[in-house]
Amino acid sequence: MGGAQASTQRSQTASRSDGGEPWGFHVRYAPSDFVTLLWRERFLMLWTFAILFLVGLIVALTLRTTYPARASVLISLGQEYVYEPRAGDAARGAIPELDQVTQSEAEILGSDSVRLRVVERLGVPVMAPSQAARYAKALPAEKAEMASKLAQSVSRGLKIETAPGNPVVRLTYENRDPQLAARVLNALVEEYLIQRRTVLIDRTTPVLAEQRKSFEERLADVDAAYETFLTTNNIGDFEAERAALNQLQQSLQQQKYANEASLRQKQGQLAGLSAQLGQINPEVGLYRDINNKAADQLVEAKARREDLLSRYRPDSQPVQAVNAQIAQLEQAVAGGRAQGEGTKRLGVNPVFQTLQTESIQARAEVEALQQATATVDAQIAQVTQRQLRLAALEPQFQNLSRERDVLQSNVRDFTVKEEESQAAQAMAQKSNDNIRIAQRAVTPTEGKSLKKPVFVLAVLFAAFTALCVGLLRMFLRPGVPTPAAAARTLDLPVLAMARLKA
């Protein structure tokens, strides 16, 4: 077979007869060739397997058994996650998703500060007894460094698991000491409850108090300016005075219109009375006496005739004389010549007097209404002047009032926020309402070791590496490995095989 290898090697390096490039070929293998060739490399593969197996066995034997302590925390949405703006009401009450809350709580659980608090709580001698003597003699800086390293070692054994949509955070801590594993995990949960208060509690109370005091100082300045403005301009209540002036102006305008209407009425009445007084006689006769002497003489003459007829005959001279006198008197009475004016008395005409009295009263009322109208006009002018004054002062008043109202509202809002923040902080420092410890860690009774998995992996790795080394050595050997491979490669029959001499 060695001769076949030599001949094959020579054929690989032989030159072509026409002076061209050297011949080249690829060895063709059959599955049976691999078994033969790998068996040829069995000692190399055995040494490789043995060395790697021993290394893996040593590593597996050095692994120690650890005890996993388990705990779980139930997380729900709390007040500390509800958004409360410091100023205004924009987005007030906004809350994050439950998964976001769970992730933030998990971050706090795995933070360096919580692990360091656990080390400080339990102490370095408890968590690392082998370092107790060194820790007792160390300087403060060295003690802090040792505590920090122990906190980092806690992170290597700590495992925090969360799942989407699940509010439970599962904790696992592995340690060679089962009791220490349970103590560390319980201390971690308790320190987490304390640490989260420090992280999540709103610390804006001092800021709110400072801002409230700032607003109160500004409000005091604005109040002083407001009072000075009212005192300087002789105003008690700007809005009330402006409303009173508006109401007073309306009342004065109504009174003015009523006075003008009454004045026109009285002026018309006075003109009518004056016209009537010009048509009526101021004097009137009270009574008069009428002279009826002729009628009396007629009666006396008739009476005398009757007396004469009683003594004389109708045609006697005395009777005829009396008849002639009677006839003359009757003619005078009938013709109105016998009547004359008697005694006559004159006096004040009562109608004229009444009209004159009414005219005097109307004139007095006209003068009074004119005076009242002038007074109302003057009052309206004063009220208008005051209104114009208030209108000129209104922008300054509005600025002061607006700034005063805004500052009062801010002081009230920040006072409420400060009180709410103090109450929330006080309650949060005493409780964690949204966090429930679903399961506390107990001392684990079953350990966990990687000896078997590491041993199995070492065997598999050693076998695989030995196989790879054998294959690599097989393919790197020069020539054709077997006569059958030479026949397949050269497509020529192998007639004889001779061993290669040393």
C-alpha positions as CSV (number, residue, x, y, z in Angstrom):
1,M,0.0,0.0,0.0
2,G,2.9,2.2,0.6
3,G,4.0,1.6,-2.9
4,A,0.6,2.7,-4.2
5,Q,0.9,5.9,-2.1
6,A,4.4,6.5,-3.6
7,S,3.2,5.9,-7.1
8,T,0.2,8.1,-6.6
9,Q,2.3,10.9,-5.1
10,R,4.5,10.7,-8.1
11,S,1.6,10.8,-10.5
12,Q,0.3,13.9,-8.8
13,T,3.6,15.7,-9.4
14,A,4.4,14.3,-12.8
15,S,4.4,16.6,-15.8
16,R,2.6,16.2,-19.0
17,S,4.4,14.9,-22.0
18,D,3.5,17.9,-24.1
19,G,5.3,20.2,-21.7
20,G,2.0,21.7,-20.2
21,E,0.9,22.2,-16.6
22,P,1.3,19.3,-14.1
23,W,-1.6,16.9,-13.8
24,G,-4.0,17.4,-10.9
25,F,-6.8,15.2,-9.4
26,H,-9.1,14.9,-6.5
27,V,-9.2,11.8,-4.3
28,R,-12.5,10.2,-4.3
29,Y,-13.5,8.5,-1.0
30,A,-16.0,5.8,-0.3
31,P,-17.8,5.5,3.2
32,S,-15.8,2.4,3.9
33,D,-12.6,4.4,3.5
34,F,-13.5,6.7,6.5
35,V,-13.7,3.8,8.9
36,T,-10.3,2.5,7.8
37,L,-8.6,5.9,7.8
38,L,-10.1,6.9,11.2
39,W,-9.0,3.6,12.7
40,R,-5.5,4.5,11.4
41,E,-5.7,7.8,13.5
42,R,-7.1,6.0,16.6
43,F,-4.2,6.8,18.9
44,L,-4.3,10.5,18.1
45,M,-8.1,10.6,18.6
46,L,-7.8,8.6,21.8
47,W,-5.2,11.0,23.3
48,T,-7.3,14.0,22.3
49,F,-10.5,12.5,23.8
50,A,-8.6,11.6,27.1
51,I,-7.1,15.0,27.6
52,L,-10.4,16.9,27.0
53,F,-12.4,14.4,29.0
54,L,-10.0,14.8,32.0
55,V,-10.2,18.6,31.7
56,G,-14.1,18.5,31.6
57,L,-14.1,16.0,34.5
58,I,-11.9,18.2,36.6
59,V,-14.2,21.2,35.9
60,A,-17.3,19.3,36.7
61,L,-15.8,18.1,40.0
62,T,-14.9,21.6,41.0
63,L,-18.6,22.8,40.6
64,R,-20.4,23.1,43.9
65,T,-24.1,22.6,44.8
66,T,-26.1,25.7,45.1
67,Y,-29.5,26.1,46.7
68,P,-32.1,28.4,44.9
69,A,-34.4,30.4,47.2
70,R,-37.5,31.7,45.5
71,A,-39.9,34.6,46.2
72,S,-42.5,36.5,44.3
73,V,-44.0,40.0,44.4
74,L,-47.4,41.1,43.2
75,I,-47.5,44.5,41.7
76,S,-50.5,46.7,40.9
77,L,-51.0,50.3,39.9
78,G,-50.4,52.8,42.7
79,Q,-50.9,56.4,43.4
80,E,-47.2,57.2,42.7
81,Y,-47.7,56.2,39.0
82,V,-50.6,58.6,38.5
83,Y,-49.4,61.8,36.8
84,E,-50.1,65.0,38.8
85,P,-48.8,68.1,37.0
86,R,-47.1,70.7,39.1
87,A,-48.9,73.5,37.4
88,G,-52.1,73.4,35.4
89,D,-54.3,70.4,34.7
90,A,-52.8,69.1,31.4
91,A,-52.7,65.3,31.2
92,R,-53.8,65.1,34.9
93,G,-54.5,61.5,35.9
94,A,-52.5,59.8,33.1
95,I,-51.3,56.3,34.1
96,P,-48.7,54.0,32.4
97,E,-49.4,50.4,31.3
98,L,-49.2,47.6,33.8
99,D,-46.3,46.1,32.0
100,Q,-44.4,49.3,32.2
101,V,-45.1,49.5,36.0
102,T,-43.9,45.9,36.4
103,Q,-40.7,46.6,34.4
104,S,-39.9,49.7,36.5
105,E,-40.5,47.8,39.7
106,A,-38.2,45.0,38.4
107,E,-35.5,47.6,37.7
108,I,-35.7,48.9,41.2
109,L,-35.5,45.3,42.5
110,G,-32.3,44.6,40.6
111,S,-30.7,48.0,41.2
112,D,-27.2,48.2,42.8
113,S,-28.5,50.4,45.6
114,V,-30.9,47.7,46.8
115,R,-28.2,45.0,46.7
116,L,-25.9,47.3,48.6
117,R,-28.6,47.9,51.2
118,V,-28.9,44.2,51.6
119,V,-25.2,43.8,52.2
120,E,-25.3,46.7,54.8
121,R,-28.3,45.1,56.5
122,L,-27.0,41.6,56.8
123,G,-23.3,42.5,57.2
124,V,-20.2,41.3,55.4
125,P,-19.4,38.7,58.1
126,V,-22.8,37.0,57.6
127,M,-22.7,37.0,53.8
128,A,-19.0,36.1,53.5
129,P,-17.7,34.5,56.8
130,S,-14.3,33.9,55.2
131,Q,-13.8,37.7,54.9
132,A,-15.0,38.5,58.4
133,A,-11.5,38.9,59.9
134,R,-10.3,41.0,57.0
135,Y,-13.4,43.1,57.2
136,A,-13.0,43.8,60.9
137,K,-9.4,45.1,60.4
138,A,-10.1,47.0,57.1
139,L,-10.3,50.8,56.8
140,P,-13.7,52.5,56.0
141,A,-12.7,52.8,52.3
142,E,-11.8,49.1,52.1
143,K,-15.0,48.1,53.9
144,A,-17.0,50.0,51.4
145,E,-15.1,48.3,48.5
146,M,-15.7,44.9,50.1
147,A,-19.4,45.6,50.5
148,S,-19.6,46.8,46.9
149,K,-18.0,43.6,45.7
150,L,-20.4,41.5,47.7
151,A,-23.3,43.4,46.2
152,Q,-22.0,42.6,42.8
153,S,-21.7,38.9,43.8
154,V,-25.3,39.0,44.8
155,S,-26.2,40.1,41.3
156,R,-24.5,37.0,39.9
157,G,-26.8,34.7,41.9
158,L,-29.9,36.8,41.5
159,K,-32.5,36.2,38.8
160,I,-35.5,38.4,38.2
161,E,-38.2,37.2,35.9
162,T,-41.2,39.0,34.5
163,A,-43.8,38.1,31.8
164,P,-45.9,40.3,29.6
165,G,-49.4,40.9,31.0
166,N,-48.4,39.3,34.3
167,P,-48.2,41.6,37.4
168,V,-46.0,39.1,39.3
169,V,-42.2,39.4,39.5
170,R,-40.5,36.2,40.4
171,L,-37.1,36.3,42.2
172,T,-34.6,33.5,42.5
173,Y,-31.3,33.7,44.4
174,E,-28.8,30.9,44.5
175,N,-26.2,30.3,47.1
176,R,-24.2,27.4,48.5
177,D,-25.7,28.1,52.0
178,P,-29.5,27.5,51.8
179,Q,-30.3,29.5,54.9
180,L,-28.2,32.5,53.6
181,A,-30.0,32.3,50.3
182,A,-33.4,32.7,52.0
183,R,-32.1,35.5,54.2
184,V,-30.6,37.4,51.4
185,L,-33.7,37.1,49.2
186,N,-36.0,38.2,52.0
187,A,-33.7,41.1,52.9
188,L,-33.7,42.0,49.2
189,V,-37.5,42.2,49.1
190,E,-37.7,44.2,52.3
191,E,-35.0,46.6,51.2
192,Y,-36.7,47.0,47.8
193,L,-39.9,48.1,49.6
194,I,-37.9,50.7,51.4
195,Q,-35.9,51.8,48.4
196,R,-39.0,52.2,46.1
197,R,-40.4,54.7,48.5
198,T,-37.3,56.7,48.2
199,V,-37.4,56.4,44.4
200,L,-41.1,56.8,43.7
201,I,-42.2,59.2,46.4
202,D,-42.8,62.6,45.1
203,R,-40.1,64.9,46.5
204,T,-41.7,68.1,45.2
205,T,-43.2,69.2,48.5
206,P,-40.3,71.6,49.3
207,V,-40.4,72.9,45.8
208,L,-44.2,73.4,46.0
209,A,-43.8,75.2,49.4
210,E,-41.1,77.5,47.9
211,Q,-43.2,78.3,44.9
212,R,-46.2,79.0,47.2
213,K,-44.2,81.4,49.3
214,S,-43.0,83.1,46.1
215,F,-46.6,83.5,45.0
216,E,-47.6,84.8,48.4
217,E,-44.9,87.4,48.4
218,R,-45.9,88.6,44.9
219,L,-49.6,88.5,46.0
220,A,-48.7,90.7,49.0
221,D,-47.1,93.3,46.7
222,V,-50.0,93.2,44.3
223,D,-52.5,93.6,47.2
224,A,-50.5,96.6,48.5
225,A,-50.6,98.2,45.0
226,Y,-54.3,97.3,44.7
227,E,-55.1,99.0,48.0
228,T,-52.9,102.0,47.1
229,F,-54.8,102.3,43.8
230,L,-58.2,102.3,45.5
231,T,-57.1,104.8,48.2
232,T,-55.5,107.2,45.8
233,N,-58.5,107.3,43.5
234,N,-61.0,107.4,46.4
235,I,-62.6,104.1,45.4
236,G,-64.1,101.7,47.9
237,D,-65.1,98.9,45.5
238,F,-64.4,99.6,41.8
239,E,-67.0,97.2,40.4
240,A,-69.7,98.1,42.9
241,E,-69.1,101.8,42.4
242,R,-69.2,101.4,38.6
243,A,-72.4,99.5,38.9
244,A,-73.8,102.1,41.2
245,L,-72.8,104.9,38.9
246,N,-74.5,103.2,36.0
247,Q,-77.6,102.7,37.9
248,L,-77.6,106.3,39.2
249,Q,-77.1,107.6,35.7
250,Q,-80.1,105.6,34.5
251,S,-82.1,106.9,37.4
252,L,-81.0,110.5,36.7
253,Q,-81.8,110.1,33.0
254,Q,-85.3,108.9,33.8
255,Q,-85.8,111.7,36.2
256,K,-84.5,114.2,33.6
257,Y,-86.9,112.9,31.0
258,A,-89.8,113.0,33.5
259,N,-88.9,116.6,34.5
260,E,-88.7,117.7,30.9
261,A,-92.1,116.1,30.2
262,S,-93.6,117.8,33.3
263,L,-91.9,121.1,32.4
264,R,-93.4,121.1,28.9
265,Q,-96.8,120.2,30.4
266,K,-96.7,123.0,32.9
267,Q,-95.4,125.5,30.3
268,G,-98.3,124.6,28.1
269,Q,-100.7,124.9,31.0
270,L,-99.2,128.3,31.9
271,A,-99.6,129.6,28.4
272,G,-103.3,128.5,28.4
273,L,-103.9,130.2,31.7
274,S,-102.3,133.4,30.5
275,A,-104.5,133.4,27.4
276,Q,-107.6,132.9,29.5
277,L,-106.6,135.6,31.9
278,G,-106.4,138.1,29.0
279,Q,-110.0,137.3,28.1
280,I,-111.6,137.5,31.6
281,N,-112.5,140.8,33.4
282,P,-110.7,140.9,36.7
283,E,-113.7,142.6,38.4
284,V,-117.4,141.5,38.5
285,G,-120.6,143.2,40.0
286,L,-121.6,141.7,43.1
287,Y,-125.2,143.2,43.1
288,R,-127.3,146.3,42.0
289,D,-130.6,148.1,43.0
290,I,-133.4,148.9,40.3
291,N,-135.6,152.1,40.8
292,N,-139.3,151.1,40.7
293,K,-140.8,154.4,41.8
294,A,-143.1,154.8,38.7
295,A,-144.6,151.4,39.3
296,D,-145.1,152.3,42.9
297,Q,-146.8,155.6,41.9
298,L,-149.0,153.6,39.5
299,V,-150.1,151.3,42.2
300,E,-150.8,154.2,44.5
301,A,-152.8,156.0,41.8
302,K,-154.9,153.0,41.2
303,A,-155.5,152.7,44.9
304,R,-156.5,156.3,45.1
305,R,-158.8,155.9,42.1
306,E,-160.6,153.1,43.9
307,D,-160.8,155.2,46.9
308,L,-162.3,158.0,44.8
309,L,-164.8,155.8,43.1
310,S,-166.1,154.8,46.4
311,R,-167.0,158.5,47.0
312,Y,-167.3,159.9,43.5
313,R,-168.9,159.1,40.3
314,P,-166.6,157.7,37.5
315,D,-167.0,160.8,35.4
316,S,-166.2,163.1,38.2
317,Q,-163.2,165.4,38.0
318,P,-161.1,163.8,40.7
319,V,-161.6,160.4,39.2
320,Q,-160.8,161.6,35.7
321,A,-157.6,163.3,37.0
322,V,-156.5,160.1,38.7
323,N,-157.3,158.1,35.5
324,A,-155.2,160.5,33.4
325,Q,-152.3,160.1,35.9
326,I,-152.7,156.3,35.8
327,A,-152.7,156.3,32.0
328,Q,-149.5,158.4,31.9
329,L,-147.7,156.2,34.4
330,E,-148.7,153.1,32.5
331,Q,-147.3,154.5,29.3
332,A,-144.1,155.4,31.1
333,V,-143.7,151.9,32.7
334,A,-144.6,150.3,29.4
335,G,-142.1,152.4,27.5
336,G,-139.3,151.7,30.2
337,R,-139.0,155.4,30.8
338,A,-140.1,155.0,34.4
339,Q,-137.1,152.7,35.4
340,G,-133.6,153.9,36.3
341,E,-130.3,152.6,37.7
342,G,-130.2,152.0,41.4
343,T,-127.3,151.3,43.8
344,K,-124.5,149.0,42.2
345,R,-121.5,147.1,44.0
346,L,-118.4,145.6,42.2
347,G,-115.9,142.9,43.4
348,V,-113.0,140.5,42.3
349,N,-114.0,138.1,39.7
350,P,-113.6,134.6,41.3
351,V,-112.9,132.9,37.9
352,F,-110.2,135.4,37.2
353,Q,-108.9,134.9,40.7
354,T,-108.9,131.1,40.3
355,L,-107.1,131.4,36.9
356,Q,-104.6,133.8,38.3
357,T,-103.9,131.5,41.3
358,E,-103.5,128.5,38.9
359,S,-101.2,130.6,36.7
360,I,-99.1,131.6,39.7
361,Q,-98.8,128.0,40.8
362,A,-98.0,126.8,37.3
363,R,-95.3,129.5,37.0
364,A,-93.9,128.4,40.3
365,E,-93.9,124.8,39.2
366,V,-92.3,125.7,35.9
367,E,-89.5,127.5,37.7
368,A,-89.1,124.5,40.1
369,L,-89.0,122.0,37.2
370,Q,-86.5,124.2,35.4
371,Q,-84.3,124.3,38.5
372,A,-84.7,120.5,39.0
373,T,-83.8,119.9,35.4
374,A,-80.7,122.0,35.8
375,T,-79.8,120.2,39.0
376,V,-80.3,116.8,37.3
377,D,-78.2,117.9,34.3
378,A,-75.4,118.9,36.7
379,Q,-75.7,115.5,38.5
380,I,-75.6,113.7,35.2
381,A,-72.5,115.7,34.3
382,Q,-70.9,114.7,37.6
383,V,-71.8,111.1,37.2
384,T,-70.6,111.1,33.6
385,Q,-67.3,112.7,34.7
386,R,-66.9,110.0,37.4
387,Q,-67.6,107.3,34.9
388,L,-65.1,108.7,32.5
389,R,-62.6,108.7,35.4
390,L,-63.3,105.1,36.2
391,A,-63.1,104.2,32.5
392,A,-59.7,105.8,32.4
393,L,-58.6,103.8,35.5
394,E,-60.2,100.6,34.4
395,P,-57.2,99.2,32.5
396,Q,-55.0,99.6,35.5
397,F,-57.6,98.2,37.7
398,Q,-58.1,95.2,35.4
399,N,-54.4,94.5,35.3
400,L,-54.2,94.7,39.1
401,S,-57.3,92.6,39.5
402,R,-56.2,90.0,37.0
403,E,-52.8,89.6,38.4
404,R,-54.3,89.5,41.9
405,D,-56.8,86.8,40.9
406,V,-54.1,84.8,39.2
407,L,-51.8,84.9,42.1
408,Q,-54.7,84.1,44.5
409,S,-55.6,81.1,42.4
410,N,-51.9,80.0,42.2
411,V,-51.5,80.3,46.0
412,R,-54.7,78.3,46.5
413,D,-53.7,75.6,44.0
414,F,-50.1,75.3,45.3
415,T,-51.4,75.1,48.9
416,V,-53.7,72.3,47.9
417,K,-50.9,70.5,46.0
418,E,-48.5,71.0,48.9
419,E,-51.0,69.5,51.4
420,E,-51.8,66.6,49.0
421,S,-48.1,65.9,48.4
422,Q,-47.4,66.0,52.2
423,A,-50.3,63.6,52.8
424,A,-49.3,61.3,50.0
425,Q,-45.7,61.3,51.1
426,A,-46.7,60.6,54.7
427,M,-48.9,57.7,53.6
428,A,-46.3,56.3,51.2
429,Q,-43.6,56.3,53.9
430,K,-45.7,54.1,56.0
431,S,-47.1,51.7,53.5
432,N,-46.8,50.2,50.0
433,D,-50.4,49.7,49.1
434,N,-49.8,48.6,45.5
435,I,-47.1,46.0,46.4
436,R,-47.9,42.6,47.9
437,I,-45.3,40.0,48.8
438,A,-47.0,37.0,47.2
439,Q,-44.3,34.5,48.5
440,R,-41.5,35.0,50.9
441,A,-38.3,33.0,50.5
442,V,-38.0,29.9,52.6
443,T,-34.9,27.8,53.2
444,P,-34.5,25.5,50.1
445,T,-34.1,21.8,50.8
446,E,-33.0,20.7,47.3
447,G,-29.8,21.8,45.8
448,K,-28.9,22.5,42.3
449,S,-25.7,21.3,40.7
450,L,-24.2,21.4,37.2
451,K,-21.8,18.5,37.6
452,K,-23.8,16.0,35.5
453,P,-24.6,18.5,32.7
454,V,-20.9,19.6,32.6
455,F,-19.7,15.9,32.7
456,V,-22.0,15.0,29.8
457,L,-21.0,18.1,27.8
458,A,-17.3,17.3,28.5
459,V,-17.8,13.7,27.1
460,L,-19.6,15.0,24.0
461,F,-17.1,17.8,23.4
462,A,-14.1,15.5,23.8
463,A,-15.6,12.9,21.4
464,F,-16.5,15.5,18.9
465,T,-13.1,17.2,19.1
466,A,-11.3,13.8,18.8
467,L,-13.4,13.0,15.7
468,C,-12.6,16.4,14.1
469,V,-8.9,15.9,14.8
470,G,-9.0,12.4,13.2
471,L,-10.7,13.7,10.1
472,L,-8.4,16.7,9.9
473,R,-5.3,14.4,10.1
474,M,-6.9,12.0,7.6
475,F,-7.4,14.7,5.0
476,L,-4.0,16.2,5.5
477,R,-2.1,13.0,4.8
478,P,-0.5,13.1,1.3
479,G,-1.2,10.6,-1.5
480,V,-4.1,8.2,-2.1
481,P,-5.0,6.4,1.2
482,T,-6.1,3.0,-0.2
483,P,-5.9,1.0,-3.4
484,A,-9.6,1.3,-3.9
485,A,-9.4,5.1,-3.6
486,A,-6.6,5.1,-6.1
487,A,-8.6,3.0,-8.6
488,R,-11.6,5.3,-8.2
489,T,-9.5,8.4,-8.5
490,L,-7.3,7.4,-11.5
491,D,-10.0,5.3,-13.1
492,L,-7.4,2.6,-13.5
493,P,-7.1,-0.8,-11.9
494,V,-4.6,-1.4,-9.2
495,L,-2.7,-4.6,-10.1
496,A,-0.3,-4.9,-7.1
497,M,0.5,-3.2,-3.8
498,A,3.9,-3.1,-2.1
499,R,4.7,-1.9,1.3
500,L,6.8,1.3,1.6
501,K,10.2,0.6,3.1
502,A,11.5,2.7,5.8
